[in-house]
Amino acid sequence: MNVLITSAAAKVLLVQAFQHAAAPHGGKAFTADVAETCAAGLFSDRHFPVKRIDAPGALEELFDICAANAVRLIVPTRDGELPFFARHKAAFAARGVTVLVPDEACLAVCQDKRRFGEAISAVGLAAIPVVDPVAAAFPLFVRPATGAGGRGAMCVENAAALATLGALDDLLVHPFITAPEYSIDLLMDFDGRALQAVVRERTQVVAGESKITTVVDHPVLAALTLKLGEALGLVGHNTVQAFDDPQRGPLFIEVNPRFGGASNCSIEAGLQSPARIFALLAGDETARAPRPIRHGLTMYRYAQDVFA
């Protein structure tokens, strides 16, 4: 029972976590990437250079890799590849391969921040307010309705700066919020039922990714995230972003329906997503039970060179 981690790039710790999870089931962790070699591939049990997902024959190539190497689980890790895997999820399932991605309708909501806000508001959860830039007080926070990694997001200090952005049709305008910001690692089963959520405070963030993050005991935010996951129909491991505003309460920013760059912290703290995902795949219902969490655990991310 092997796993294939796609767009593996430098996600070494994720590969190692899945190697550890697969071992009790006699499985291995493979990697795939368009690069002939990559850092994560140096640590996996086997690396497969693959075509771009928009290239002719890309789907068939993945089918062949899975069939020839007893792959039962695919873990996509890049936002840009999620629509491809959601579109072909049923075709993989027909071949005995589970893909850790929600269905196309859910994914479309997750990847559009405007639709995400509307969807969770419909079930009584609060998203960051969207304001009219003409009437709102500065400073404002502006971000694209689609996209990842904080690209295009910025603080706008005054009307002159706002005017330089031109048409705002594809942008969301919010009040500038200075409240504590959190990432919540959310584990769901394959049928959209919430299992557990671990809250991390984002102490230092670079290009949208946590470089220093601490696991905190925040039961209200964890409970609301469980509700969010079931309302949207998420599956597997997901990374949710939220503020906890003193006046407004928890405000959800977005959800990435995949492992996040700092999800290793929650895994290490006790969430054990890779191990529990493998256990669910093997039919072990004990994987549904919440695990004890090590609150206060802090992750400090740094770069490391690999020579091969």
C-alpha positions in Angstrom: 0.0 0.0 0.0 2.2 2.8 -1.3 1.7 6.6 -1.5 2.7 9.0 -4.3 3.4 12.6 -3.3 3.1 14.9 -6.3 4.8 18.3 -6.9 7.2 17.0 -4.2 9.9 19.7 -4.7 11.5 20.4 -1.3 8.7 18.8 0.9 11.2 16.5 2.6 9.5 16.4 6.0 6.1 15.5 4.4 7.8 12.7 2.5 9.4 11.4 5.7 6.1 11.6 7.6 4.4 9.4 5.0 7.3 7.0 4.9 6.8 6.5 8.6 3.1 6.2 8.2 3.4 3.7 5.3 5.9 1.4 6.9 3.5 -0.4 9.3 1.4 -1.3 6.3 4.3 -2.6 4.3 4.2 0.5 2.1 6.6 3.0 0.7 6.5 6.8 -0.1 7.2 7.7 -3.7 7.6 11.2 -5.1 6.7 12.8 -8.4 7.7 16.1 -9.9 8.4 17.7 -13.3 12.0 18.0 -12.2 14.3 15.1 -12.9 15.7 15.4 -9.4 14.4 17.4 -6.4 15.3 17.5 -2.7 12.2 15.5 -1.6 13.0 12.9 -4.3 16.4 12.3 -2.6 14.6 11.2 0.5 11.7 9.2 -1.0 11.7 5.5 -1.7 11.6 6.3 -5.5 11.3 9.4 -7.5 9.3 9.7 -10.7 10.0 12.6 -13.1 6.6 13.2 -14.7 5.0 15.4 -17.4 3.3 18.7 -16.6 -0.3 18.0 -15.8 -1.4 20.0 -18.9 0.7 17.9 -21.2 -0.8 15.2 -23.5 -0.5 11.8 -21.8 0.0 13.2 -18.3 -3.0 11.4 -16.8 -2.1 8.1 -18.5 1.4 8.4 -17.2 0.1 8.7 -13.6 -2.2 5.8 -14.1 0.7 3.7 -15.3 2.9 4.7 -12.3 0.2 3.8 -9.8 -0.5 0.5 -11.5 3.1 -0.6 -11.8 4.0 0.5 -8.2 1.0 -0.5 -6.1 0.1 3.1 -5.3 -3.1 3.3 -3.3 -2.9 6.9 -2.3 -2.0 10.1 -4.1 -1.2 13.3 -2.1 -1.2 16.4 -4.3 0.7 19.3 -2.7 0.4 22.2 -5.1 -2.7 24.5 -5.5 -2.3 24.5 -9.3 -2.6 20.7 -9.6 -5.6 20.3 -7.4 -8.2 21.0 -10.1 -6.6 18.3 -12.3 -6.8 15.7 -9.6 -10.3 16.7 -8.5 -11.5 16.3 -12.2 -10.0 12.8 -12.4 -10.6 11.7 -8.9 -13.3 9.2 -9.9 -11.0 7.7 -12.6 -8.3 7.1 -10.1 -10.8 5.6 -7.7 -11.9 3.2 -10.4 -8.3 2.0 -10.5 -8.2 1.5 -6.7 -6.3 4.8 -6.0 -7.6 7.3 -3.5 -6.6 10.9 -4.2 -6.5 13.3 -1.3 -8.5 16.1 -2.8 -12.1 17.2 -2.4 -14.6 17.1 -5.3 -14.6 19.7 -8.0 -17.5 21.8 -6.5 -15.8 22.0 -3.1 -12.5 22.8 -4.6 -13.9 25.6 -6.7 -15.2 27.2 -3.5 -11.9 26.8 -1.7 -9.9 28.4 -4.5 -12.1 31.5 -4.8 -11.9 33.6 -1.6 -15.2 35.4 -2.4 -17.1 32.2 -2.8 -15.4 30.8 0.3 -16.7 33.7 2.4 -20.2 33.4 1.0 -20.2 29.6 1.6 -19.2 29.7 5.3 -21.4 32.7 6.0 -24.3 30.6 4.8 -23.7 28.1 7.7 -23.2 30.8 10.4 -19.4 31.1 10.3 -17.7 34.5 9.9 -15.3 35.4 7.1 -13.2 38.6 7.0 -15.7 41.4 6.2 -15.7 42.7 2.6 -16.1 46.5 2.6 -16.9 49.2 0.1 -13.6 51.0 -0.5 -15.4 54.3 -1.2 -17.0 54.4 2.3 -14.5 52.4 4.3 -11.8 53.9 6.6 -8.1 53.5 5.8 -6.0 51.5 6.1 -7.5 48.7 4.1 -6.3 45.3 3.1 -6.6 44.2 -0.5 -6.1 40.7 -1.9 -6.9 38.8 -5.1 -10.1 36.7 -5.0 -8.0 33.8 -6.3 -4.4 32.8 -5.8 -2.2 31.4 -3.0 0.8 32.2 -0.9 -0.3 35.8 -0.2 0.6 36.9 -3.7 -0.9 40.2 -4.6 -2.1 40.9 -1.0 -1.2 44.3 0.4 -2.1 47.0 2.9 -3.5 50.2 1.3 -2.8 53.3 3.4 -4.9 55.9 1.5 -7.1 56.7 -1.4 -4.2 57.6 -3.7 -2.6 54.2 -3.2 -6.0 52.5 -3.8 -6.4 54.4 -7.1 -3.1 53.0 -8.4 -4.7 49.5 -8.3 -7.2 50.4 -11.0 -10.3 48.3 -11.4 -11.1 46.3 -8.3 -13.3 43.6 -9.9 -10.9 40.7 -9.2 -9.9 42.0 -5.8 -11.4 41.8 -2.3 -11.2 44.8 0.0 -11.2 44.3 3.7 -10.6 46.3 6.8 -7.0 46.1 8.0 -7.1 43.6 10.9 -4.3 43.5 13.5 -5.6 40.6 15.5 -3.6 37.4 16.1 -3.5 35.2 13.0 -3.8 31.4 13.2 -3.4 28.4 11.0 -5.6 25.4 11.7 -4.6 21.9 10.5 -7.8 20.1 9.9 -8.1 16.3 9.4 -11.2 14.9 7.7 -12.0 11.4 6.6 -12.6 10.4 3.0 -16.3 11.1 3.3 -16.2 14.6 4.6 -16.5 14.0 8.3 -14.3 16.1 10.6 -11.9 14.2 12.9 -9.7 16.7 14.6 -8.3 20.3 14.3 -5.1 21.6 15.7 -4.6 25.4 16.0 -1.2 27.1 15.5 -0.4 30.7 16.1 1.5 32.2 13.1 4.4 34.1 14.9 6.5 34.8 11.8 5.2 34.6 8.2 7.2 34.9 5.0 5.5 34.9 1.6 2.4 33.4 3.2 4.2 30.5 4.9 4.8 30.2 8.6 8.5 30.2 9.6 7.8 30.2 13.3 4.5 28.8 14.5 3.3 27.5 17.9 0.5 25.0 18.7 -2.0 26.6 21.0 -5.1 25.4 22.9 -7.9 27.3 21.3 -11.0 25.0 21.6 -13.5 27.6 20.1 -11.5 28.1 16.9 -10.9 24.3 16.6 -14.6 23.6 17.0 -15.6 26.2 14.4 -13.0 24.8 12.0 -14.5 21.3 12.3 -17.9 22.8 11.4 -16.3 24.6 8.4 -14.8 21.4 7.1 -18.0 19.5 7.2 -20.0 22.4 5.7 -17.6 22.5 2.7 -17.1 18.8 2.3 -13.3 18.7 2.7 -11.3 15.5 2.8 -7.9 14.5 4.2 -5.6 17.1 5.6 -6.4 20.8 5.1 -4.9 24.1 6.2 -7.3 26.8 7.3 -6.3 30.5 8.0 -8.2 32.7 10.5 -7.9 35.7 12.7 -9.3 35.9 16.3 -10.5 39.5 16.5 -11.2 40.8 20.0 -14.4 42.6 18.8 -15.6 40.4 15.9 -14.5 37.0 17.2 -13.0 34.3 14.9 -12.8 35.4 11.2 -11.9 32.8 8.6 -9.5 34.0 5.8 -9.3 31.0 3.5 -8.7 27.2 3.3 -6.1 25.3 1.4 -7.4 21.8 0.8 -3.9 20.2 1.1 -1.0 19.9 3.5 0.4 23.4 4.3 4.1 24.3 4.5 4.1 24.3 8.3 1.6 21.4 8.8 4.6 19.3 10.0 4.2 21.2 13.3 0.7 19.9 13.9 1.7 16.4 12.8 4.6 16.4 15.3 2.3 17.8 18.0 0.1 14.7 17.8 -2.4 15.2 14.9 -0.5 12.4 13.0 -2.4 13.1 9.8 -0.3 10.8 7.5 -0.5 7.8 9.9 -4.3 8.3 10.4 -4.9 8.7 6.7 -3.1 5.4 6.0 -5.0 3.7 8.8 -8.4 4.9 7.4 -7.3 3.6 4.0 -6.6 0.2 5.6 -10.1 0.3 7.3 -8.8 0.9 10.8 -11.6 2.9 12.5 -9.4 3.7 15.5 -7.9 6.5 13.3 -11.1 8.5 13.9 -10.4 9.0 17.6 -8.9 12.4 18.5 -5.2 12.3 19.5 -3.7 14.1 22.5 -2.1 17.3 21.4 1.2 18.8 22.7 0.2 22.4 23.1 3.1 24.9 23.3 5.2 23.0 20.7 6.9 25.6 18.5 8.3 25.0 15.0 11.3 27.1 13.8 11.8 26.6 10.0 15.2 26.9 8.5 16.9 25.9 5.2 19.1 22.9 4.8 21.4 21.9 2.0 21.4 18.4 0.6 24.4 17.1 -1.5 24.0 14.2 -3.9 
